Amino acid sequence: MLPLVWVLTAWSLLGLRRAAGRDRGMWALWAMWALWAVAFTVGVPAVRRVIDAVLGVASVTNLLVHLPALAATSAMVEFVRELTGHSRGRLSRVNLVGLAVAMVLLTSVFAVMPRPPGDVDLLTYSQNSPAGFLYWMIVTGVVAIGLAACAVLCWIHGSHAHPGPVRTSLWLMRLSMILGTVYLAHRLAYLTARYLRLQWFDSAAVRAITQALLVLTLLLLALSVLWPALAGHRQRRIAARQGRRIAPLWRLLQTATPEVVLPLPDELHRGNPRLRLYRYVIEVRDSVLALEGHVDAAHVAAAEAELRAAGFGGDRLAPAVEAAVLRYAIAAELGLREKVFDRRAVAGDGRDLDSEIRWITQVAAVIDVPAVVLTAERLYAMAGVPVPNPPGQG
């Protein structure tokens, strides 16, 4: 688990840098993973032996593992409070005071409890000591309280959150906190049984369950934290793919209507495919509106007849008709023809954004199909181009 924790620490640090240090939630997240990484690293046997030898205090690395673990739990509570909006921009005094009291109490108990020299396990060595039992109760109890508080916050806010990555993240985090609480309850029962010398709780199966619960808790916690970023990455990939599909139609329309191009600097939407996709949709719609004075119902009917004869039908027909009419309107605009027709209802009006993106993507997919290009050329060359009725006539 140590490499995973360090990877998550580096990832959260990158997120903090992207937020320019202004995101309190990212600060709490980075602090949580960094503290867990320190705790896990200090707990590595080779590292532990070096620290014990340098400091000359028996089993001091146990304290140096557990103090960051308590602080990491406190940081996790603050992260969940920020994520759920419960913090309202303020740190929890109860959380900070509780952390300070727990750390002072843990250090004081550590100073008086029996501690083994060398590589002897502190838990095994101190299991019959009241001070040793209290030490382990403080460690597990404080972390359990923190996890339970996080689980409650995730339960409340996860039930009311809108469906999406944040809600999924809260549900995963809630499951992680519940498993973590079960792990710590299991740990407390194990410690109590050892203190009372109940041998039935001391078995390889019990220890295996303890380790499995710990690993599952950490994996679910990591997944819950990463889920919004993973979902955001997936959405950016989808937006980039949709943008690439719309781009040919967008570029073609800009040749006839360059005035609709939004004056946005490249750096604004560089690396932001969703913004680039919105821009394409807006400018395509504006271009269609600017060109519709070249189009009458007769053009649409003629295009439909041509494309039906070319083999288009079903769901393929409407996008192909729109593409042919747009190609004709572009040619008419570039040919300086006068816009003589009344405003027509543009295909796609009344759709939501996702439906609009799908529609424009379908039109863009056939904009360069030979049958569509030929139909547009025939519309442009029509001998009897319809003209509007004079004002006042039906």
C-alpha positions as CSV (number, residue, x, y, z in Angstrom):
1,M,0.0,0.0,0.0
2,L,3.0,2.3,0.5
3,P,3.5,3.1,-3.2
4,L,-0.2,3.8,-3.7
5,V,-0.2,6.3,-0.8
6,W,2.8,8.1,-2.1
7,V,1.2,8.3,-5.6
8,L,-2.0,9.7,-4.1
9,T,0.1,12.2,-2.2
10,A,1.8,13.4,-5.4
11,W,-1.5,13.5,-7.3
12,S,-3.1,15.6,-4.6
13,L,-0.1,18.0,-4.6
14,L,-0.5,18.5,-8.4
15,G,-4.2,19.2,-7.8
16,L,-3.2,21.7,-5.1
17,R,-0.8,23.4,-7.5
18,R,-3.4,23.6,-10.2
19,A,-5.7,25.3,-7.7
20,A,-2.9,27.8,-6.9
21,G,-3.2,26.8,-3.2
22,R,-6.6,28.4,-2.9
23,D,-8.6,25.2,-2.5
24,R,-9.1,24.3,1.2
25,G,-10.4,20.9,0.3
26,M,-7.2,20.1,-1.7
27,W,-5.1,21.3,1.2
28,A,-6.9,18.9,3.5
29,L,-6.7,16.1,0.9
30,W,-3.0,16.6,0.4
31,A,-2.3,16.8,4.1
32,M,-4.3,13.6,4.7
33,W,-2.3,11.6,2.1
34,A,1.0,13.1,3.0
35,L,0.5,12.2,6.7
36,W,-0.6,8.7,5.9
37,A,2.5,8.4,3.6
38,V,4.8,9.5,6.4
39,A,3.1,7.1,8.9
40,F,3.4,4.1,6.5
41,T,7.0,5.0,5.6
42,V,8.1,5.3,9.2
43,G,6.5,2.0,9.9
44,V,8.7,0.1,7.4
45,P,11.0,-2.1,9.5
46,A,14.2,-0.9,7.9
47,V,13.2,2.7,8.4
48,R,12.0,2.0,11.9
49,R,15.3,0.5,13.0
50,V,17.3,3.5,11.7
51,I,15.0,6.0,13.5
52,D,15.1,4.0,16.8
53,A,18.9,3.8,16.6
54,V,19.3,7.5,15.8
55,L,16.9,8.8,18.5
56,G,17.9,6.2,21.1
57,V,14.3,5.8,22.4
58,A,12.9,2.3,22.5
59,S,9.9,1.9,20.1
60,V,9.7,5.6,19.5
61,T,8.8,4.9,15.8
62,N,5.4,3.5,17.0
63,L,4.6,7.0,18.4
64,L,5.9,8.6,15.2
65,V,3.6,6.4,13.2
66,H,0.5,6.9,15.3
67,L,0.7,10.7,15.7
68,P,0.7,11.3,11.9
69,A,-2.1,8.8,11.7
70,L,-4.2,10.8,14.2
71,A,-3.4,14.0,12.2
72,A,-4.3,12.3,8.9
73,T,-7.7,11.3,10.4
74,S,-8.3,14.9,11.4
75,A,-7.3,16.1,7.9
76,M,-9.7,13.6,6.4
77,V,-12.5,14.9,8.5
78,E,-11.8,18.4,7.2
79,F,-11.6,17.2,3.7
80,V,-15.1,15.6,4.0
81,R,-16.5,18.7,5.6
82,E,-15.2,20.8,2.6
83,L,-16.4,18.2,0.1
84,T,-19.9,18.2,1.6
85,G,-20.1,22.0,2.1
86,H,-20.4,21.5,5.9
87,S,-17.3,23.5,6.8
88,R,-18.6,26.9,5.3
89,G,-15.0,28.0,5.0
90,R,-14.0,27.3,8.6
91,L,-12.0,24.6,10.4
92,S,-13.8,22.6,13.0
93,R,-12.7,23.6,16.5
94,V,-13.9,20.4,17.9
95,N,-11.8,18.5,15.4
96,L,-8.6,20.5,16.1
97,V,-9.0,20.5,19.9
98,G,-9.8,16.8,19.9
99,L,-6.7,16.2,17.8
100,A,-4.5,18.2,20.1
101,V,-5.9,16.5,23.3
102,A,-5.5,13.0,21.7
103,M,-1.9,13.7,20.6
104,V,-0.9,15.0,24.1
105,L,-2.6,12.1,25.8
106,L,-1.1,9.5,23.5
107,T,2.4,10.9,24.0
108,S,2.0,11.0,27.8
109,V,0.8,7.4,27.9
110,F,3.6,6.3,25.6
111,A,6.1,7.9,28.1
112,V,4.9,5.6,30.9
113,M,4.0,2.4,29.2
114,P,6.4,-0.5,29.0
115,R,8.3,-0.4,25.7
116,P,10.4,-3.2,24.3
117,P,13.9,-2.8,22.8
118,G,14.8,-3.8,19.3
119,D,12.3,-5.3,16.9
120,V,10.0,-6.8,19.5
121,D,6.3,-5.9,18.6
122,L,5.0,-3.1,20.9
123,L,1.5,-4.5,20.8
124,T,2.5,-7.9,22.0
125,Y,4.9,-6.5,24.6
126,S,2.5,-4.1,26.1
127,Q,-0.7,-6.2,25.9
128,N,-0.9,-6.9,29.7
129,S,-0.1,-3.3,30.7
130,P,-3.0,-0.9,31.5
131,A,-1.0,1.9,30.1
132,G,-0.3,-0.1,26.9
133,F,-3.9,-1.1,26.6
134,L,-4.9,2.6,27.0
135,Y,-2.4,3.6,24.3
136,W,-3.9,1.3,21.8
137,M,-7.4,2.3,22.8
138,I,-6.6,6.0,22.1
139,V,-5.1,5.3,18.7
140,T,-8.0,3.1,17.5
141,G,-10.7,5.0,19.3
142,V,-9.8,8.4,17.9
143,V,-9.4,7.1,14.3
144,A,-12.8,5.3,14.7
145,I,-14.5,8.5,15.8
146,G,-13.1,10.4,12.9
147,L,-14.2,7.7,10.4
148,A,-17.7,7.5,11.9
149,A,-18.0,11.3,11.7
150,C,-17.0,11.2,8.0
151,A,-19.4,8.3,7.3
152,V,-22.3,10.4,8.8
153,L,-21.5,13.4,6.7
154,C,-21.2,11.4,3.6
155,W,-24.4,9.6,4.3
156,I,-26.4,12.8,4.8
157,H,-25.0,14.8,1.9
158,G,-24.7,11.8,-0.4
159,S,-28.4,11.1,-0.1
160,H,-29.2,14.7,-1.3
161,A,-26.5,15.2,-3.9
162,H,-27.4,15.3,-7.5
163,P,-26.6,12.2,-9.5
164,G,-23.0,12.5,-10.9
165,P,-19.4,12.0,-9.9
166,V,-19.6,13.9,-6.6
167,R,-22.5,11.7,-5.4
168,T,-20.7,8.5,-6.5
169,S,-17.6,9.8,-4.7
170,L,-19.6,10.4,-1.5
171,W,-21.2,6.9,-1.7
172,L,-17.8,5.3,-2.2
173,M,-16.3,7.3,0.7
174,R,-19.2,6.4,2.9
175,L,-18.6,2.7,2.2
176,S,-14.9,3.2,2.9
177,M,-15.7,4.9,6.2
178,I,-18.1,2.2,7.2
179,L,-15.5,-0.5,6.4
180,G,-12.9,1.5,8.3
181,T,-15.1,1.7,11.3
182,V,-15.7,-2.0,11.1
183,Y,-12.0,-2.5,10.9
184,L,-11.3,-0.4,14.0
185,A,-14.1,-2.1,15.9
186,H,-12.6,-5.4,15.0
187,R,-9.2,-4.0,16.1
188,L,-10.6,-2.9,19.4
189,A,-12.2,-6.3,20.0
190,Y,-8.9,-7.9,19.2
191,L,-7.0,-5.6,21.6
192,T,-9.5,-6.1,24.4
193,A,-9.4,-9.9,23.9
194,R,-5.6,-9.9,24.1
195,Y,-5.7,-7.7,27.2
196,L,-8.2,-10.0,28.9
197,R,-6.1,-13.0,27.7
198,L,-9.0,-14.5,25.7
199,Q,-7.2,-16.8,23.3
200,W,-10.2,-17.5,21.1
201,F,-9.8,-14.1,19.4
202,D,-6.1,-14.7,18.7
203,S,-5.9,-16.6,15.5
204,A,-4.4,-16.4,12.0
205,A,-8.0,-16.0,10.5
206,V,-8.7,-13.0,12.7
207,R,-5.5,-11.3,11.8
208,A,-6.2,-12.0,8.1
209,I,-9.6,-10.4,8.4
210,T,-8.1,-7.4,10.1
211,Q,-5.6,-6.9,7.2
212,A,-8.2,-7.4,4.6
213,L,-10.5,-4.8,6.1
214,L,-7.6,-2.3,6.2
215,V,-6.7,-2.9,2.6
216,L,-10.3,-2.6,1.4
217,T,-10.8,0.6,3.4
218,L,-7.7,2.3,1.9
219,L,-8.6,1.1,-1.6
220,L,-12.1,2.4,-1.4
221,L,-11.0,5.7,0.1
222,A,-8.5,6.1,-2.7
223,L,-11.2,5.3,-5.3
224,S,-13.6,7.7,-3.8
225,V,-11.1,10.6,-3.9
226,L,-10.0,9.8,-7.4
227,W,-13.5,9.2,-8.8
228,P,-14.4,12.9,-9.6
229,A,-11.0,13.3,-11.4
230,L,-11.5,10.0,-13.3
231,A,-15.1,11.0,-14.3
232,G,-13.8,14.5,-15.3
233,H,-11.1,12.9,-17.4
234,R,-13.7,10.7,-19.1
235,Q,-15.9,13.7,-19.8
236,R,-13.0,15.7,-21.2
237,R,-12.2,12.8,-23.6
238,I,-15.8,12.6,-24.7
239,A,-16.0,16.3,-25.2
240,A,-12.7,16.2,-27.2
241,R,-14.0,13.4,-29.4
242,Q,-17.3,15.3,-30.0
243,G,-15.4,18.5,-30.8
244,R,-13.3,16.7,-33.3
245,R,-16.4,15.4,-35.0
246,I,-18.0,18.8,-35.2
247,A,-14.9,20.7,-36.2
248,P,-15.2,20.0,-40.0
249,L,-18.7,21.5,-40.1
250,W,-17.6,24.4,-37.9
251,R,-14.6,25.2,-40.1
252,L,-16.8,25.1,-43.3
253,L,-19.4,27.4,-41.8
254,Q,-16.7,29.9,-40.7
255,T,-15.7,30.4,-44.4
256,A,-19.0,32.0,-45.0
257,T,-19.7,33.6,-41.6
258,P,-16.4,34.6,-40.0
259,E,-18.2,37.4,-38.0
260,V,-19.8,34.8,-35.7
261,V,-16.4,33.6,-34.4
262,L,-16.1,34.4,-30.7
263,P,-13.0,36.4,-29.8
264,L,-11.7,34.0,-27.2
265,P,-7.9,33.7,-26.6
266,D,-6.5,30.2,-27.3
267,E,-5.1,29.9,-23.8
268,L,-8.7,30.1,-22.4
269,H,-9.8,26.9,-23.9
270,R,-6.5,25.2,-24.5
271,G,-6.7,21.9,-22.5
272,N,-10.4,22.5,-22.0
273,P,-12.2,20.4,-24.6
274,R,-15.6,21.0,-23.0
275,L,-15.3,24.8,-23.4
276,R,-14.1,24.2,-27.0
277,L,-17.1,22.0,-27.7
278,Y,-19.5,24.7,-26.3
279,R,-17.8,27.2,-28.6
280,Y,-18.3,25.0,-31.6
281,V,-22.0,24.5,-30.8
282,I,-22.7,28.2,-30.2
283,E,-20.8,29.3,-33.4
284,V,-22.5,26.6,-35.5
285,R,-25.9,27.7,-34.3
286,D,-25.0,31.4,-35.0
287,S,-23.7,30.5,-38.5
288,V,-26.9,28.6,-39.3
289,L,-29.0,31.6,-38.2
290,A,-26.8,34.0,-40.3
291,L,-27.3,31.8,-43.4
292,E,-31.0,30.9,-43.1
293,G,-32.0,33.8,-45.3
294,H,-30.8,31.8,-48.3
295,V,-33.0,28.9,-47.6
296,D,-36.7,28.3,-48.3
297,A,-38.9,25.3,-47.7
298,A,-38.6,24.4,-51.4
299,H,-34.8,24.0,-51.0
300,V,-35.4,21.6,-48.1
301,A,-38.0,19.6,-50.1
302,A,-35.7,19.4,-53.2
303,A,-32.8,18.3,-51.0
304,E,-34.9,15.6,-49.4
305,A,-36.0,14.3,-52.8
306,E,-32.5,14.2,-54.1
307,L,-31.1,12.4,-51.1
308,R,-34.0,9.9,-51.0
309,A,-33.1,9.1,-54.6
310,A,-29.5,8.7,-53.5
311,G,-30.5,6.0,-51.0
312,F,-30.8,8.0,-47.8
313,G,-33.6,7.2,-45.5
314,G,-34.7,6.7,-41.9
315,D,-32.5,8.4,-39.3
316,R,-29.9,9.2,-41.9
317,L,-32.1,11.4,-44.0
318,A,-32.7,14.4,-41.8
319,P,-29.0,15.1,-41.0
320,A,-28.1,14.7,-44.7
321,V,-30.8,17.1,-45.7
322,E,-29.6,19.7,-43.2
323,A,-26.0,19.2,-44.3
324,A,-26.9,19.6,-48.0
325,V,-29.0,22.8,-47.3
326,L,-26.1,24.2,-45.2
327,R,-23.6,23.6,-48.0
328,Y,-26.0,25.3,-50.4
329,A,-26.4,28.3,-48.0
330,I,-22.6,28.6,-47.6
331,A,-22.2,28.6,-51.4
332,A,-25.0,31.2,-51.7
333,E,-23.3,33.4,-49.1
334,L,-19.9,33.2,-50.7
335,G,-21.5,33.8,-54.1
336,L,-22.9,37.1,-52.7
337,R,-26.5,36.1,-53.3
338,E,-29.1,38.2,-51.6
339,K,-30.9,36.8,-48.6
340,V,-34.5,36.9,-49.8
341,F,-36.3,34.4,-47.6
342,D,-38.0,34.8,-44.3
343,R,-36.5,33.2,-41.2
344,R,-37.1,29.5,-41.1
345,A,-37.2,27.3,-38.1
346,V,-33.7,25.9,-37.8
347,A,-33.4,22.2,-37.3
348,G,-32.5,21.4,-33.8
349,D,-34.4,24.2,-32.1
350,G,-35.9,23.3,-28.7
351,R,-33.3,20.6,-28.0
352,D,-31.3,20.5,-24.8
353,L,-27.5,20.9,-25.1
354,D,-26.7,17.2,-25.3
355,S,-29.3,16.6,-27.9
356,E,-28.0,19.6,-29.8
357,I,-24.5,18.2,-29.7
358,R,-25.7,14.8,-31.0
359,W,-27.6,16.5,-33.9
360,I,-24.7,18.7,-35.0
361,T,-22.4,15.7,-34.8
362,Q,-24.8,13.8,-37.1
363,V,-24.9,16.7,-39.6
364,A,-21.1,17.1,-39.5
365,A,-20.6,13.4,-40.1
366,V,-22.3,13.7,-43.6
367,I,-21.2,17.2,-44.5
368,D,-18.5,15.8,-46.9
369,V,-20.5,12.8,-48.2
370,P,-20.4,12.9,-52.1
371,A,-24.2,12.6,-52.4
372,V,-24.7,15.6,-50.0
373,V,-22.1,17.7,-51.8
374,L,-23.8,16.9,-55.2
375,T,-27.2,17.8,-53.8
376,A,-25.9,21.1,-52.5
377,E,-24.4,21.9,-56.0
378,R,-27.8,21.1,-57.6
379,L,-29.6,23.4,-55.2
380,Y,-27.2,26.2,-56.0
381,A,-27.7,25.6,-59.8
382,M,-31.5,25.4,-59.6
383,A,-33.0,27.4,-62.5
384,G,-36.2,28.2,-60.7
385,V,-35.0,29.4,-57.4
386,P,-38.1,30.3,-55.3
387,V,-38.6,33.9,-54.5
388,P,-40.7,35.3,-51.7
389,N,-44.2,36.7,-52.3
390,P,-44.3,40.5,-52.5
391,P,-45.4,42.2,-49.2
392,G,-49.1,42.0,-48.7
393,Q,-49.7,39.0,-50.9
394,G,-50.5,35.5,-49.6
